[in-house]
Structure formats: structure tokens, C-alpha cells
Amino acid sequence: ASDVYKRQVYVYGPGERNVGVYTVARLLKAGFRLLPGNGQNYHHRIYVKDLVEGIMLAATRKEAIGRTYILGGPLRTAREFWGTLARLMGTSIIWVPIWVGWAFALPFEVAYRLLPLKGPPLISFFRIRILTNNNAWDCSRAQRELGFTPRTDVEEGLRETLRWWREHGWL
């Protein structure tokens, strides 16, 4: 069994619609405000422009050859991150026990497996695991060796992302 979802820094920003940020934004827009867990887990995310800057730093430094770097944005709890997204969308989050998330995901999973649907279900077991996992990474090597410091705070990154999605008719 793969547990890749536990070892990632999630990228978000304009043009992205395959990660949890877009999914949660769509749910919030539809009036669905429930998220599983207590929101105290950490999710390391990075705004796309900061990621590109970090990659460029690594690509242009000779001392970075053969080195591995974890590029992450400001570390926030799920409650802080999703709460910011909800506030920017004019709503709020209601935190529910994880089993409620599994119960909501079950009919979506069954329908996905039995019907010829396009794309993965909006609510799924995989997405429940992503929302409730805990991933906080040590990004100090990138800061120390590359001088990488993310410049985009969560509110600014989410505000820009929401603006872009709305302008392009995605939200």
C-alpha cells in the first residue's frame, strides 16, 4: 500500500485544480462546510510562485548539484489554512469527527467504482486521508544552502488563487 500522500508538500495557486485546495473551495462554494478531524494537523503547502523561485535557486547554484531540498511555504495547521480559505470565501468551516468524513466518502466511492464517471469523486477516502494527515517538513536546508524563504503568506496566496479561479470560471 502506498502512503505517498504522507510525504508531500502540497502546491497551490492559479491554474491548479487537482489538489485539495480547489476541492475544498468547490465544496465551500456549494455550501458544504464540513471538514473531517479537528484541524490541529499540519499541512505543509507552498504557493506556486514560491516553488518556482526555490527551483530556480536550486537550478542555478553549483553547490546544489546532487542535493535534495524540501521547499515549503509557511507551516500552518489545517484549521488555520482552511479557516483562511473559508473566511476569504465568506463562510466558515465546521470540524467533524473523521468517521463522518468516511461516511460521506463511502457513497461517492461506491458510485465511482460502479458508474462510468469522469474523474475521481469530489469526496473520497484518499481525500479524507489527505485532509487529516499530518505533514510538517524541515525546510531549513533550502533556507540555509539556497537562501530560500517563501515570500507569499497563506492569505495572499489563497486570495490570488481564488481571484484566478473566479476570473477563469472555475469557481
PAVEXTOR-603446 format. One record per residue: residue number from 1; residue in one letter; x, y, z of N, C-alpha, C in turn. Coordinates in steps of 0.2 Angstrom, whole numbers, plus 5000, padded with zeros to 4 digits. Atoms other than C-alpha are relative to their C-alpha. Layout:
<atoms>
NUM,A,X,Y,Z,X,Y,Z,X,Y,Z .
...
</atoms>
This chain:
<atoms>
1,A,5004,4994,5000,5000,5000,5000,5004,5006,5000 .
2,S,4996,4994,5001,5007,5017,4995,4997,5005,5005 .
3,D,5002,4994,4995,5007,5031,5008,5004,5006,4998 .
4,V,4997,4994,5003,5014,5044,4996,4997,5006,5002 .
5,Y,5004,4994,4997,5001,5056,5002,5003,5003,5006 .
6,K,4997,4998,4994,5010,5057,5018,5007,5004,5000 .
7,R,4994,4998,5001,5026,5063,5011,5001,5006,4995 .
8,Q,5000,4995,5005,5022,5079,5001,4999,5007,5003 .
9,V,5002,4994,4998,5022,5097,5002,4995,5002,4994 .
10,Y,5005,4999,5005,5006,5102,4993,5001,5007,4996 .
11,V,5000,4994,5004,5007,5115,4979,4993,5003,4999 .
12,Y,5006,4997,5001,4993,5128,4977,5001,5006,4996 .
13,G,4999,4994,5003,4990,5143,4966,4996,5000,4994 .
14,P,5004,5000,5006,4982,5149,4950,5002,4995,4995 .
15,G,4999,5005,5005,4979,5136,4937,5000,4993,5003 .
16,E,5000,5006,4996,4979,5122,4950,4993,4998,5001 .
17,R,5007,5003,4998,4963,5111,4952,5000,4993,5001 .
18,N,4999,5007,4999,4970,5094,4956,5001,4998,5007 .
19,V,4998,5001,4993,4974,5096,4974,4994,5002,5005 .
20,G,5005,4999,4995,4964,5098,4990,4997,5007,5000 .
21,V,5002,4993,5000,4963,5117,4989,4994,5001,4996 .
22,Y,5006,4998,5005,4952,5118,4974,4994,4996,5002 .
23,T,5006,5004,4998,4941,5103,4980,4997,5003,5006 .
24,V,5003,4996,4994,4938,5112,4997,4997,5006,4998 .
25,A,5003,4994,5002,4935,5128,4988,4993,4999,4997 .
26,R,5006,5002,5004,4922,5120,4977,4994,4998,5005 .
27,L,5004,5002,4995,4914,5112,4992,4997,5006,5004 .
28,L,5002,4994,4996,4913,5128,5002,4995,5004,4995 .
29,K,5004,4996,5004,4906,5137,4987,4993,4997,4999 .
30,A,5006,5003,5000,4892,5124,4986,4996,5000,5007 .
31,G,5003,5000,4994,4888,5127,5004,5002,4994,5005 .
32,F,4998,5006,4996,4896,5111,5011,5006,5003,5004 .
33,R,4995,4997,4996,4906,5117,5026,5004,4995,5005 .
34,L,4997,5005,4995,4911,5101,5035,5007,4997,4998 .
35,L,4994,5003,5001,4929,5095,5036,5002,4995,5005 .
36,P,4999,5005,4995,4935,5079,5045,5006,5002,5004 .
37,G,4995,5000,4995,4946,5079,5060,4999,5006,5005 .
38,N,5000,4994,4996,4950,5093,5072,5004,5006,4998 .
39,G,4996,4994,5003,4961,5104,5061,5007,5001,5003 .
40,Q,4994,4998,4996,4976,5103,5073,5006,4996,4996 .
41,N,4995,5003,5004,4986,5093,5060,5003,5005,4995 .
42,Y,4997,4996,5004,4999,5101,5050,5000,4998,4992 .
43,H,5000,5001,5007,4999,5103,5031,5006,5005,4997 .
44,H,4995,4996,5002,5015,5109,5023,4998,5002,4992 .
45,R,5003,4998,5007,5009,5119,5007,5005,5005,4998 .
46,I,4996,4994,5003,5019,5131,4995,4996,5003,4995 .
47,Y,5003,4996,5005,5012,5144,4984,5004,4999,4994 .
48,V,4996,5002,5006,5017,5140,4966,5006,5005,4998 .
49,K,4995,4995,5002,5027,5156,4963,5006,4999,5005 .
50,D,4995,5002,4995,5037,5152,4979,5004,4994,4998 .
51,L,4997,5007,5003,5040,5134,4972,5005,5002,4994 .
52,V,4996,4999,5006,5046,5141,4956,5007,5004,5002 .
53,E,4994,4996,4997,5058,5153,4965,5005,4995,5003 .
54,G,4996,5005,4997,5065,5139,4975,5004,4995,4995 .
55,I,4997,5004,5005,5068,5128,4960,5005,5003,4996 .
56,M,4995,4996,5003,5077,5142,4951,5006,5001,5004 .
57,L,4994,5000,4995,5088,5144,4966,5004,4994,4999 .
58,A,4997,5006,5000,5092,5126,4966,5004,4998,4993 .
59,A,4997,5001,5007,5095,5125,4947,5006,5005,4998 .
60,T,4994,4995,5002,5107,5140,4947,5006,5000,5005 .
61,R,4995,5001,4995,5118,5135,4961,5004,4994,4999 .
62,K,4995,5006,5001,5133,5124,4958,5000,4995,5006 .
63,E,5000,5004,4994,5133,5118,4976,4994,4996,5001 .
64,A,5006,5003,4999,5115,5112,4974,5000,4993,4996 .
65,I,5000,5006,5004,5120,5098,4962,5001,4994,5004 .
66,G,5000,5006,4996,5116,5081,4969,4997,5001,5007 .
67,R,5003,4999,4993,5107,5089,4984,4993,4999,4999 .
68,T,5007,5001,5000,5089,5086,4989,4998,5006,5005 .
69,Y,5002,4994,4996,5079,5101,4995,4992,4999,5001 .
70,I,5008,5000,4999,5061,5102,5003,4999,5007,5000 .
71,L,5002,4993,5000,5053,5118,4998,4993,5000,5002 .
72,G,5006,4999,4997,5039,5123,5009,4998,5007,5002 .
73,G,5002,4993,4998,5029,5138,5012,4999,5000,5008 .
74,P,5001,5000,4993,5023,5144,5029,4996,4994,5003 .
75,L,5004,5005,4997,5018,5130,5040,4994,5002,5004 .
76,R,5007,4998,4997,5000,5131,5046,4997,4994,5002 .
77,T,5005,5006,4999,4988,5119,5054,4995,5000,4995 .
78,A,5005,5000,5004,4974,5113,5044,4994,5005,5002 .
79,R,5005,4995,4998,4962,5124,5054,5002,5007,4998 .
80,E,4998,4994,5003,4972,5139,5050,5000,5001,4993 .
81,F,5000,4999,5007,4974,5136,5032,4993,5000,4997 .
82,W,5007,5001,5003,4956,5130,5028,4996,5006,5003 .
83,G,5004,4994,4997,4949,5144,5040,5002,5006,4996 .
84,T,4999,4994,5004,4958,5157,5030,4997,4999,4993 .
85,L,5004,5000,5006,4951,5150,5014,4993,5001,5001 .
86,A,5007,4999,4999,4934,5149,5021,4998,5008,5001 .
87,R,5001,4993,4998,4935,5167,5028,5000,5004,4993 .
88,L,4999,4997,5006,4941,5173,5011,4994,4999,4995 .
89,M,5005,5001,5004,4926,5165,5003,4993,5002,5003 .
90,G,5006,4998,4996,4914,5172,5016,4996,4995,5004 .
91,T,5003,5005,4997,4910,5157,5025,5004,4997,5006 .
92,S,4996,5002,4995,4917,5146,5039,5000,4992,4999 .
93,I,5000,5007,5000,4922,5128,5042,4997,4997,5007 .
94,I,5003,5004,4994,4913,5115,5054,5004,4994,5000 .
95,W,4996,5006,4999,4925,5102,5060,4996,4994,5003 .
96,V,5004,5005,4998,4918,5085,5062,5004,4994,5001 .
97,P,4995,5006,4999,4925,5068,5068,5002,4997,4993 .
98,I,4997,5004,5006,4935,5058,5055,4995,4995,4997 .
99,W,5004,5005,5002,4922,5045,5054,4994,5003,4996 .
100,V,5005,4997,5004,4909,5057,5047,5003,5001,4993 .
101,G,4997,5000,5006,4921,5060,5033,5000,4994,4996 .
102,W,5001,5006,5004,4922,5042,5029,4993,4998,4998 .
103,A,5007,5001,5001,4903,5041,5030,4998,5004,4994 .
104,F,5001,4996,5006,4902,5055,5017,5003,4997,4994 .
105,A,4996,5003,5006,4915,5047,5006,4997,4994,4997 .
106,L,5002,5006,5002,4908,5030,5005,4995,5000,4994 .
107,P,5004,5000,5006,4893,5033,4993,5004,5003,4994 .
108,F,4996,4998,5006,4905,5043,4982,5005,4995,4997 .
109,E,4996,5005,5002,4917,5029,4982,4997,4994,4996 .
110,V,5004,5005,5003,4904,5016,4978,4998,5002,4993 .
111,A,5002,4997,5007,4897,5027,4963,5006,5000,4996 .
112,Y,4994,4999,5004,4914,5030,4957,5002,4993,4997 .
113,R,4998,5007,5002,4918,5011,4956,4995,4997,4995 .
114,L,5005,5004,5003,4901,5006,4949,4997,5004,4993 .
115,L,5002,4996,5005,4897,5020,4937,5005,5003,4995 .
116,P,4995,4998,5005,4906,5026,4921,5001,5008,5001 .
117,L,5000,4993,4999,4910,5043,4929,5007,5003,4998 .
118,K,4993,4997,5002,4924,5055,4923,5003,5003,5006 .
119,G,4996,4997,4994,4937,5060,4936,4998,4996,5006 .
120,P,5001,5003,4993,4939,5055,4954,4994,5003,5003 .
121,P,5005,4997,4997,4925,5058,4966,5002,5006,5004 .
122,L,4998,4994,4996,4924,5075,4975,5002,4999,5007 .
123,I,4998,5002,4993,4924,5067,4992,5002,4992,4999 .
124,S,4998,5007,5000,4934,5051,4993,5004,4998,5006 .
125,F,4996,5003,4995,4944,5040,5005,5007,5003,5000 .
126,F,4993,4997,5001,4960,5047,4998,5000,5007,5002 .
127,R,5000,4993,4998,4955,5065,5000,4999,5001,5008 .
128,I,5001,5000,4993,4949,5061,5018,5007,4999,5004 .
129,R,4994,5001,4997,4966,5054,5022,5005,5006,4999 .
130,I,4996,4994,5001,4975,5070,5014,4998,5005,5005 .
131,L,5002,4995,4996,4964,5081,5024,5002,4999,5007 .
132,T,4998,5001,4992,4968,5073,5041,5007,4997,5001 .
133,N,4993,5002,4999,4986,5068,5038,5004,5005,5004 .
134,N,4995,4995,4997,5000,5077,5047,5006,5000,4996 .
135,N,4994,4999,5003,5014,5083,5037,5004,5006,5000 .
136,A,4996,4994,4998,5027,5095,5043,5007,4998,4998 .
137,W,4993,5002,5002,5044,5095,5035,5005,5005,5002 .
138,D,4994,4995,4999,5061,5103,5039,5002,5002,4994 .
139,C,4998,4997,5006,5064,5115,5025,5006,5004,5001 .
140,S,4995,4995,4998,5079,5123,5034,5006,4999,4995 .
141,R,4994,5001,5005,5092,5115,5021,4999,5005,4994 .
142,A,5001,4996,5006,5084,5125,5007,5001,5007,5002 .
143,Q,4998,4993,4997,5085,5141,5018,5007,5001,5001 .
144,R,4993,4999,4998,5102,5138,5024,5005,5000,4993 .
145,E,4996,5001,5006,5110,5132,5007,4998,5004,4994 .
146,L,5002,4997,5006,5100,5141,4994,4998,5007,5002 .
147,G,5003,4994,4998,5094,5156,5004,4993,5001,4998 .
148,F,5007,5000,5002,5076,5151,5000,4996,5002,5006 .
149,T,5006,4999,4995,5062,5159,5010,4994,5002,4996 .
150,P,5006,4998,5004,5045,5159,5004,4997,5007,5002 .
151,R,5002,4993,4999,5038,5176,5001,4993,5001,5001 .
152,T,5007,4999,5000,5020,5173,5000,4996,4997,5006 .
153,D,5004,5003,4995,5009,5171,5015,4994,4997,4998 .
154,V,5006,5004,5002,4994,5160,5016,4995,5004,4997 .
155,E,5006,4995,5002,4981,5174,5015,5001,5002,4993 .
156,E,4998,4997,5006,4990,5182,5000,4999,4995,4994 .
157,G,5000,5006,5005,4992,5165,4991,4993,4998,4998 .
158,L,5007,5002,5001,4974,5160,4994,4996,5005,4996 .
159,R,5004,4995,5003,4967,5177,4989,5002,5000,4992 .
160,E,4998,5000,5007,4977,5177,4972,4997,4993,4997 .
161,T,5002,5006,5003,4972,5159,4969,4992,5000,4999 .
162,L,5007,4999,5001,4953,5162,4972,4998,5005,4995 .
163,R,5001,4995,5005,4954,5178,4961,5001,4996,4993 .
164,W,4999,5004,5006,4961,5167,4947,4995,4995,4998 .
165,W,5005,5005,5002,4949,5153,4948,4993,5004,4998 .
166,R,5007,4996,5002,4934,5166,4948,5001,5003,4993 .
167,E,5000,4997,5007,4941,5175,4933,5000,4995,4994 .
168,H,5000,5005,5006,4943,5159,4923,4994,4995,5001 .
169,G,5006,5004,5000,4926,5152,4928,5001,4994,5003 .
170,W,5000,5006,4997,4932,5138,4938,4997,5000,5007 .
171,L,5003,5000,4994,4924,5144,4954,4994,5005,5001 .
</atoms>
